């Protein structure tokens, strides 16, 4: 409901932090990837993250920051 309330105002940017934290465990196991308001891919977390079918999903996963070097000990 909170997200719907904010979307009504047509913001230029909406930042959502942990939007799935309130979902029950069965719902957290499924994934939907949305591009410009259209569902481009759906499935289990494992299916979508390990074998993405949509080019948009592949690009999203490629854009995830990765550590290029091991973090040194403090």
DOVO-391291 format. One line per field, with one value per residue: residue number from 1; residue in one letter; x, y, z of N, C-alpha, C in turn. Coordinates in Angstrom, 1 decimal, always signed. Example, Ala and Ser with C-alpha at 12.3 -4.5 7.8 and 13.67 -1.06 7.14 Angstrom:
i <- c(1,2)
aa <- c(a,s)
n_x <- c(+13.2,+12.8)
n_y <- c(-5.7,-2.2)
n_z <- c(+7.8,+7.1)
ca_x <- c(+12.3,+13.7)
ca_y <- c(-4.5,-1.1)
ca_z <- c(+7.8,+7.1)
c_x <- c(+13.2,+12.9)
c_y <- c(-3.3,+0.0)
c_z <- c(+7.8,+7.9)
END
This chain:
i <- c(1,2,3,4,5,6,7,8,9,10,11,12,13,14,15,16,17,18,19,20,21,22,23,24,25,26,27,28,29,30,31,32,33,34,35,36,37,38,39,40,41,42,43,44,45,46,47,48,49,50,51,52,53,54,55,56,57,58,59,60,61,62,63,64,65,66,67,68,69,70,71,72,73,74)
aa <- c(x,x,x,x,x,x,x,x,x,x,x,x,x,x,x,x,x,x,x,x,x,x,x,x,x,x,x,x,x,x,x,x,x,x,x,x,x,x,x,x,x,x,x,x,x,x,x,x,x,x,x,x,x,x,x,x,x,x,x,x,x,x,x,x,x,x,x,x,x,x,x,x,x,x)
n_x <- c(+0.8,+2.0,+3.8,+2.2,+0.8,+2.8,+3.5,+1.3,+1.8,+3.5,+6.4,+9.8,+11.8,+11.9,+12.9,+13.3,+13.8,+14.5,+12.0,+10.7,+10.8,+8.6,+7.1,+5.7,+7.5,+7.0,+6.3,+8.6,+10.3,+9.8,+10.3,+10.0,+10.8,+10.8,+10.5,+10.2,+7.5,+6.5,+6.3,+9.1,+10.3,+9.8,+9.9,+11.4,+13.7,+16.2,+16.0,+15.8,+18.1,+20.2,+19.9,+19.0,+16.5,+15.6,+16.9,+17.1,+17.1,+19.5,+21.3,+20.8,+21.8,+24.5,+25.3,+25.5,+27.5,+30.8,+33.3,+36.6,+39.0,+40.3,+39.2,+41.3,+42.6,+41.8)
n_y <- c(-1.2,+1.2,+1.7,+1.9,+4.2,+6.1,+5.9,+7.1,+9.8,+10.1,+10.1,+11.1,+9.5,+6.6,+5.1,+2.0,+0.2,-3.0,-4.1,-6.6,-7.6,-7.9,-9.9,-13.2,-16.3,-18.2,-16.5,-15.0,-16.7,-16.6,-14.9,-11.8,-10.0,-6.7,-4.4,-1.2,-1.2,-3.6,-7.0,-8.9,-11.3,-14.2,-16.4,-18.9,-17.8,-19.1,-20.0,-17.6,-16.1,-17.8,-18.8,-16.7,-15.7,-13.5,-10.7,-8.3,-9.0,-10.4,-8.3,-6.7,-8.4,-8.5,-6.0,-5.9,-4.8,-6.1,-7.5,-7.0,-7.6,-9.5,-8.6,-7.0,-8.0,-6.4)
n_z <- c(+0.0,+0.8,-1.3,-3.5,-2.8,-3.0,-5.7,-7.0,-7.0,-9.1,-9.1,-10.1,-9.3,-7.4,-4.5,-3.2,-0.3,+0.7,-0.1,-0.2,+2.3,+4.0,+2.9,+3.0,+3.4,+1.3,-0.8,-1.1,-2.4,-5.1,-8.2,-10.0,-12.7,-13.8,-16.4,-17.4,-16.4,-17.4,-17.1,-17.6,-17.0,-15.0,-12.2,-10.1,-7.5,-7.9,-10.5,-12.0,-11.3,-11.8,-14.4,-16.4,-18.7,-20.1,-21.9,-20.6,-17.8,-17.8,-18.3,-16.0,-14.0,-14.8,-14.2,-11.5,-8.8,-8.2,-6.1,-7.1,-6.1,-3.3,-0.1,+2.2,+5.4,+8.5)
ca_x <- c(+0.0,+2.8,+4.4,+1.1,+0.5,+3.9,+3.4,+0.2,+2.4,+4.3,+7.8,+10.8,+12.6,+11.4,+13.9,+12.7,+14.7,+14.0,+10.6,+10.2,+11.0,+7.3,+6.4,+6.0,+8.6,+6.6,+6.3,+10.0,+11.0,+9.5,+10.9,+9.4,+11.7,+9.9,+11.1,+9.2,+6.1,+6.1,+7.0,+9.9,+10.7,+9.4,+10.3,+12.0,+14.9,+17.3,+15.9,+16.0,+19.4,+21.2,+19.6,+18.1,+16.1,+15.4,+18.2,+17.1,+17.6,+21.0,+22.0,+20.7,+22.8,+25.8,+25.5,+25.7,+28.9,+31.5,+34.7,+37.6,+40.1,+39.9,+39.3,+42.4,+42.3,+41.9)
ca_y <- c(+0.0,+2.4,+1.9,+2.4,+5.6,+7.0,+5.9,+8.0,+11.1,+10.1,+10.6,+10.9,+8.4,+6.0,+4.2,+1.0,-0.6,-4.2,-4.1,-7.9,-8.1,-8.2,-11.0,-14.5,-17.1,-18.8,-15.4,-14.6,-17.7,-16.4,-13.6,-11.2,-8.9,-5.7,-3.4,-0.2,-1.6,-4.8,-8.2,-9.5,-12.6,-14.6,-17.8,-19.0,-17.0,-19.8,-20.0,-16.3,-15.6,-18.7,-19.0,-15.7,-15.8,-12.2,-9.9,-7.2,-9.7,-10.7,-7.0,-6.3,-9.2,-8.1,-4.6,-6.0,-4.6,-7.3,-7.2,-7.5,-8.1,-9.9,-7.5,-7.3,-8.1,-5.2)
ca_z <- c(+0.0,+0.8,-2.6,-4.4,-2.4,-3.5,-7.2,-7.4,-7.2,-10.3,-8.8,-11.0,-8.7,-6.2,-3.9,-2.3,+0.4,+1.3,-0.4,+0.0,+3.7,+4.7,+2.3,+3.6,+2.8,+0.0,-1.8,-1.3,-3.2,-6.5,-8.7,-11.1,-13.2,-14.5,-17.2,-17.8,-16.1,-18.0,-16.6,-18.7,-16.6,-13.7,-11.8,-8.7,-7.4,-8.5,-12.0,-12.6,-11.0,-12.4,-15.9,-16.9,-20.1,-20.7,-22.0,-19.5,-16.6,-17.9,-18.1,-14.6,-13.2,-15.2,-13.6,-10.0,-8.4,-7.7,-5.7,-8.0,-5.3,-2.0,+0.9,+3.1,+6.8,+9.2)
c_x <- c(+0.9,+3.4,+3.4,+0.8,+1.6,+3.9,+2.4,+0.7,+3.3,+5.7,+8.8,+11.7,+12.0,+12.4,+13.2,+13.8,+14.0,+12.5,+9.9,+10.3,+9.7,+6.6,+6.7,+7.0,+8.2,+6.6,+7.8,+10.8,+10.7,+10.0,+10.2,+10.4,+10.8,+10.8,+10.1,+7.7,+5.7,+6.9,+7.7,+10.3,+10.2,+9.8,+10.8,+13.3,+16.1,+17.2,+16.3,+17.5,+20.5,+21.1,+18.6,+17.8,+16.0,+16.7,+18.2,+17.6,+19.1,+21.8,+21.9,+21.7,+24.2,+26.2,+25.7,+27.2,+29.5,+32.8,+35.6,+38.8,+39.7,+40.1,+40.3,+41.9,+42.6,+42.8)
c_y <- c(+1.2,+2.7,+2.5,+3.9,+6.6,+7.0,+6.8,+9.4,+11.2,+10.6,+10.3,+9.7,+7.9,+4.9,+3.3,+0.2,-1.8,-4.3,-5.5,-8.4,-8.5,-9.4,-12.3,-15.3,-17.7,-17.7,-15.0,-15.5,-17.5,-15.0,-13.1,-10.0,-8.0,-4.7,-2.4,-0.6,-2.9,-6.0,-8.9,-10.9,-12.9,-16.0,-17.8,-18.2,-17.8,-19.8,-18.7,-15.9,-16.5,-18.9,-18.0,-15.9,-14.5,-11.4,-8.8,-7.8,-9.9,-9.4,-6.6,-7.1,-8.9,-6.8,-4.7,-5.8,-5.9,-6.8,-7.8,-8.0,-8.5,-8.7,-7.9,-7.4,-6.7,-5.3)
c_z <- c(+0.0,-0.5,-3.5,-4.1,-3.0,-5.0,-7.7,-7.7,-8.4,-10.0,-9.9,-10.6,-7.5,-5.7,-2.9,-1.6,+1.1,+1.1,-0.2,+1.4,+4.4,+4.1,+3.0,+2.8,+1.5,-1.1,-2.1,-2.2,-4.7,-6.9,-9.9,-11.5,-14.1,-15.1,-17.7,-17.6,-16.7,-17.4,-17.7,-18.3,-15.2,-13.5,-10.4,-8.7,-8.1,-10.0,-12.6,-12.4,-11.7,-13.9,-16.4,-18.3,-20.8,-20.8,-20.9,-18.2,-16.7,-17.7,-16.6,-13.7,-13.6,-14.5,-12.1,-9.7,-7.8,-7.2,-6.7,-7.3,-3.9,-1.0,+1.9,+4.6,+7.5,+10.3)
END
